[in-house]
Structure formats: structure tokens, C-alpha cells
Amino acid sequence: MTVDTSPTKAAPAARAIMTERIRPAGPGIALLLVFIVVGLVDIGLFVLGGILGNHAGDGLFAGIVIGLAVLIVIVDSFAFHGLTPIQPGEARVVQLFGRYNGTVRNPGLCWVNPFTERRKVSTRIRNYETDVAKVNDADGNPIEIAAVVVWQVEDTAQALYEVDDFARFVDIQTETAVRHVASTHPYDAHEDGQLSLRVNATEITSQLTAEIAERVASAGVKIIESRLTRLSFAPEIAQAMLRRQQASAVVAARKTIVEGAVGMVEMALARIEERGIVDLDAERKAAMVSNLLVVLCSEQNTQPIVNAGTLYN
């Protein structure tokens, strides 16, 4: 028996999930005024250097002034590129030398480090409507289904760094969730308490919203709501399913009619016996029940027949 003495490899450490950090930004309007003032001072230095250069003996001092003016122009121009306008409904993800440095969400003109890369992320509410998909429901019947989902970026860091393309990610996961929900429920319920796609729209959309939210949580996306926009049988079985629905409706209607007719017959017999209008034996009761059921359950108007003799002739 041999014993494996080779060192076991340690399990890879779980990667930390990138989450959003709000980054404070400098006041853009105030710094813009400072840059303008510095630019005016810089223009004055160039003018002063030119004046001093025209006087003999002031060439060295004029060169120093002009050199200082050039340095100020470079610094002022570079710092000016740190001004970043942010519109309402968007955020800027700040990245410094490839490392996440924070997110600026306050709308308006702000100033950040000019060395940083500022990536724009829309935080507005969006909607996406899936293409019509052909799926087999829980009974194996092919159906056509489509849905619309309303979503919004909640965590900008996760949206940019946890997935490759968060908008495309939401689209694909939404279509996957729609197909899964459609395949786990029947189009029509066949048992009491069973959820169906056609009847239980509220419960189905709640399940769809929860499943989409779970699938896109890693992308920092919040699902606001979802709705089914199309639900029908596939064309190849639509006529057959329509006939089945019509037959089911006819059976249900007949059942209701018969139950009501039987109740009315029972009430009529009970009232006759209660008031003693006529004494009916079993044969007469059967004839009366038969006549009443024919009248109450018939789809067409019945024609009365007057019996001129006795009940038995």
C-alpha cells in the first residue's frame, strides 16, 4: 500500500466582488474660475516678458518671465482636463492606472484627477423587450412567449468590472429566465390550485421578476418589474388548442346548466309537497323531473303538449 505524500494544492481563494464606492469630487465651477484667472495672469506674464525683452539689459529676466508663463500654461491646461460634466441620470466611474478609484454620482461640473480615466455609466431606467420565443410549456405544448423587463444600474462598479457587457448580459439572462418560467408552467391549468401561464399572470410575472433579479444580481442591476407581452399557442397547434378550449368551455357551461336545473327541480318538488298541491307518486315525479330537465337544459325553445286525457294515457 502506497501513501501519497505529494503536497496538496490549496484551493484558490475566492475573488472579492467589486462594489461601488462613492468618490468625492472637487467643485468644478470654482476651479473653472480659478483656471480662467490663472489663464489671464499667464497672458499678462507673456505681455510682461515681451515688454522686458524689448529693453536692453532685461533679456535674462524676460526669459525667466516667459519660461514661467509657459510652465503655467502647461500646468493650467493639464489641470483643466480634470473638469468633468456629469448629467442627471448618469455616473462616472473613475479609474486610475487600471485600478478602480470610485464613482462620482453628483450631477454638475466637478473636478477629478486629470490622470484618471472617467467611464460614463447611465443610471437611468431602461426597458428591454425579448424576441418572441417558441418554448414547450410544462405539458409539452409549443407556445410563443415574449416579455418586457424594466431595469436600472444600481452598482456601477459591478456593472463595469464583474461582467463584460452588462446591457447584453441583462438581455441574455432575461431571455433565459423567460424560457425557464414558460417551460415550468402549463399554458392552462388542469388541476385546482395549479398555476398557469394564461390565468395566473400576476403570480407568473412575480416569479419571472424574481428569477431575472437573481440572474443579473452579479452585474449590479436592479429589476424594477417585468411583464409578459405575448402569450399564445404556436401556429401549428393553435387551431387544435382552440377547439379544445371551446370544448372545455361547452362542458363547463353544460355542467353549470345541469346543476342549476337539478336544483330548480328539487325546489319545485319540495314546494309541491310542502303546500300539498298534488299528491305525486314515483312515476309522476319521474315524468315531472324529465319534463322540467328537458325544458331547463334545452338549447332551443320547447313546444308544450297538452294532455287531454289522464297522466297515464
C-alpha positions in Angstrom: 0.0 0.0 0.0 1.5 3.3 -1.1 0.8 6.6 0.6 0.6 9.8 -1.5 3.0 12.2 0.2 2.8 14.9 -2.5 1.8 18.3 -1.2 -1.9 19.1 -1.8 -2.7 22.2 -3.8 -4.5 24.8 -1.8 -8.0 25.8 -3.1 -7.9 29.1 -4.9 -9.1 32.0 -2.8 -12.4 33.4 -3.7 -12.2 36.6 -5.7 -13.6 39.7 -3.9 -16.6 41.1 -5.6 -16.1 44.7 -6.8 -18.6 47.0 -5.2 -19.3 50.7 -5.8 -17.6 53.4 -3.7 -18.7 57.0 -3.9 -15.8 59.2 -4.7 -15.8 62.9 -3.6 -15.0 65.3 -6.4 -13.8 68.9 -6.4 -16.1 71.9 -7.0 -15.9 72.3 -10.8 -17.4 75.8 -11.1 -15.0 77.3 -8.5 -12.0 75.6 -10.1 -13.1 76.7 -13.6 -13.0 80.3 -12.3 -9.5 79.7 -10.9 -8.3 78.3 -14.2 -9.7 81.3 -16.0 -7.9 83.7 -13.6 -4.7 81.8 -14.0 -5.0 82.0 -17.7 -5.4 85.8 -17.6 -2.4 86.0 -15.3 -0.5 83.9 -17.7 -1.4 86.2 -20.6 -0.2 89.1 -18.5 3.2 87.3 -17.9 3.6 86.8 -21.7 2.9 90.5 -22.3 5.3 91.5 -19.5 8.0 89.2 -20.9 7.6 90.8 -24.3 7.9 94.3 -22.9 11.0 93.4 -20.9 12.5 91.7 -23.9 12.4 95.0 -25.8 14.6 96.7 -23.3 18.3 96.2 -23.4 19.7 94.6 -20.3 16.4 92.8 -19.3 16.8 89.8 -21.6 17.5 87.3 -18.8 14.6 88.5 -16.6 12.3 88.5 -19.7 13.3 84.9 -20.4 12.6 83.9 -16.8 9.1 85.5 -17.0 8.3 83.9 -20.3 9.5 80.5 -19.1 7.3 80.8 -16.0 4.4 81.7 -18.3 4.9 78.6 -20.4 5.1 76.4 -17.3 1.9 77.9 -16.0 0.2 77.3 -19.4 1.2 73.6 -19.3 0.1 73.1 -15.7 -3.2 75.1 -16.2 -4.1 73.2 -19.4 -3.4 69.8 -17.8 -5.4 70.6 -14.7 -8.2 72.0 -17.0 -8.7 68.4 -18.4 -9.8 67.3 -14.9 -13.1 69.1 -15.3 -15.9 66.6 -15.8 -19.5 67.4 -16.5 -22.0 64.9 -15.2 -25.6 65.0 -16.4 -28.6 63.8 -14.2 -29.2 60.1 -14.6 -25.5 59.2 -15.2 -22.4 58.5 -13.2 -18.7 58.5 -13.9 -16.6 55.5 -12.9 -13.1 56.8 -12.1 -10.1 54.6 -12.9 -6.5 55.5 -12.0 -3.8 53.5 -13.8 -6.2 50.5 -14.3 -7.4 50.5 -10.7 -11.0 51.4 -9.6 -10.8 54.7 -7.8 -14.5 55.3 -7.1 -17.7 56.6 -8.6 -18.9 60.2 -9.0 -22.7 60.5 -9.0 -23.3 64.1 -8.2 -24.6 65.9 -11.3 -23.0 69.1 -12.4 -19.5 70.2 -13.2 -16.9 68.5 -11.0 -13.1 68.1 -11.0 -11.1 64.9 -10.6 -7.5 63.9 -11.1 -6.6 64.5 -14.7 -4.6 61.3 -14.8 -7.7 59.2 -14.2 -10.0 57.6 -16.8 -13.6 58.5 -16.4 -16.1 56.0 -17.8 -19.7 57.1 -18.3 -22.4 54.8 -17.0 -26.1 55.6 -17.4 -28.2 55.1 -14.3 -31.5 55.9 -16.0 -34.3 53.4 -16.0 -34.2 51.2 -19.1 -36.5 48.5 -20.6 -35.8 45.6 -22.8 -38.4 43.5 -24.7 -37.4 40.0 -25.6 -37.9 38.5 -29.0 -40.8 36.1 -29.5 -39.5 32.7 -28.4 -41.0 29.3 -29.1 -40.9 27.2 -26.0 -42.6 24.0 -24.8 -44.7 24.5 -21.7 -44.9 22.1 -18.8 -47.3 19.9 -20.8 -45.0 19.8 -23.8 -47.2 22.1 -25.9 -45.3 24.6 -28.1 -46.1 28.2 -27.2 -44.9 31.6 -28.3 -43.9 33.9 -25.4 -42.3 37.3 -25.0 -41.7 39.7 -22.1 -40.5 43.2 -21.3 -38.3 43.9 -18.3 -37.7 47.3 -16.7 -34.2 47.6 -15.1 -31.7 50.1 -13.8 -28.0 50.0 -12.9 -27.6 50.1 -9.2 -23.9 49.4 -8.7 -21.7 50.9 -11.3 -18.6 49.1 -10.3 -20.2 45.7 -10.6 -21.8 46.7 -13.9 -18.4 47.5 -15.4 -16.0 45.1 -13.8 -18.0 42.0 -12.9 -19.4 41.3 -16.4 -18.1 42.0 -19.9 -21.1 43.9 -21.2 -23.8 44.5 -18.6 -26.5 45.5 -21.1 -26.0 42.4 -23.2 -25.8 40.4 -20.0 -29.2 41.6 -18.9 -30.7 40.8 -22.4 -29.4 37.2 -22.4 -30.4 36.5 -18.8 -33.9 37.9 -19.4 -34.5 35.6 -22.3 -33.1 32.6 -20.4 -35.5 33.4 -17.5 -38.5 33.8 -19.7 -37.8 30.4 -21.4 -37.3 28.7 -18.0 -40.5 30.1 -16.5 -42.5 29.2 -19.6 -41.2 25.6 -19.5 -42.1 25.0 -15.9 -45.7 26.0 -16.0 -48.6 24.8 -18.3 -50.4 27.1 -20.6 -53.8 26.1 -19.0 -54.2 24.6 -15.5 -55.7 21.1 -15.3 -55.8 20.8 -11.6 -57.2 23.1 -8.8 -54.5 25.3 -7.4 -52.1 24.8 -10.3 -50.5 28.0 -11.7 -50.9 28.5 -15.5 -49.4 31.0 -17.8 -52.7 32.2 -19.2 -54.7 32.6 -16.0 -52.2 33.4 -13.3 -50.4 36.3 -15.0 -49.7 38.2 -11.7 -48.0 35.2 -10.0 -46.1 34.2 -13.1 -44.7 37.8 -13.6 -43.7 37.9 -9.9 -41.7 34.7 -10.4 -40.2 36.0 -13.6 -39.1 39.2 -11.9 -37.5 37.4 -9.0 -35.7 34.9 -11.3 -34.3 37.7 -13.6 -33.2 39.7 -10.5 -31.3 36.7 -9.2 -29.7 36.1 -12.5 -28.5 39.7 -13.0 -27.5 40.5 -9.4 -23.8 39.9 -10.2 -24.0 42.8 -12.7 -25.1 45.3 -10.2 -28.5 45.6 -11.9 -31.9 46.2 -10.2 -35.0 44.7 -11.8 -38.0 47.0 -11.3 -40.7 44.9 -12.9 -41.4 42.5 -15.8 -44.5 41.8 -17.8 -45.5 39.2 -20.4 -46.2 40.9 -23.7 -47.1 37.9 -25.8 -48.5 34.5 -24.9 -50.1 32.2 -27.4 -50.0 28.7 -28.8 -47.7 28.1 -31.7 -49.4 28.3 -35.1 -49.1 24.6 -35.8 -51.3 23.7 -32.8 -53.3 26.9 -32.4 -56.5 25.6 -34.1 -56.4 22.3 -32.2 -55.9 24.1 -28.9 -58.7 26.5 -29.7 -61.1 23.6 -30.3 -60.1 22.1 -27.0 -60.7 25.3 -25.2 -64.1 25.6 -26.9 -65.0 22.1 -25.9 -63.9 22.7 -22.3 -66.0 25.9 -22.2 -69.0 24.0 -23.6 -68.6 21.2 -21.0 -68.2 23.7 -18.2 -71.3 25.6 -19.3 -73.4 22.4 -19.6 -72.3 21.4 -16.1 -73.4 24.7 -14.7 -76.8 24.4 -16.5 -77.4 20.9 -15.3 -76.5 21.8 -11.7 -78.9 24.7 -11.8 -81.7 22.7 -13.4 -81.4 19.9 -10.8 -81.6 22.5 -8.1 -84.7 24.0 -9.6 -86.4 20.6 -9.9 -85.6 19.8 -6.3 -87.0 23.1 -5.2 -90.2 22.6 -7.3 -90.8 19.1 -5.9 -90.2 20.3 -2.4 -92.6 23.2 -2.8 -95.4 21.0 -4.3 -95.1 18.5 -1.4 -94.9 21.3 1.2 -98.1 23.0 0.0 -99.9 19.8 -0.8 -100.9 20.9 -4.3 -101.0 17.5 -5.7 -100.0 14.0 -4.5 -97.3 12.6 -6.8 -96.3 9.0 -6.9 -92.9 7.9 -8.1 -94.0 7.6 -11.7 -95.5 11.1 -11.8 -92.4 12.5 -10.1 -90.2 10.9 -12.7 -92.3 12.3 -15.5 -92.2 15.8 -14.0 -88.4 15.7 -13.4 -88.0 14.6 -17.0 -90.1 17.4 -18.4 -88.5 20.0 -16.2 -85.0 18.9 -17.2 -85.9 19.0 -20.9 -87.3 22.5 -20.6 -84.4 23.8 -18.5 -81.5 22.2 -20.3 -82.7 22.5 -23.9 -80.8 24.9 -26.1 -84.0 25.7 -28.1 -87.4 26.8 -27.1 -89.6 23.8 -26.2 -93.1 23.2 -27.5 -95.7 22.4 -24.9 -98.0 19.4 -25.4 -101.4 19.5 -23.7 -102.5 16.1 -22.4 -106.3 15.9 -22.9 -106.6 12.6 -21.1 -105.1 11.3 -17.8 -101.4 11.2 -16.9 -101.3 7.5 -17.9 -102.9 7.8 -21.3 
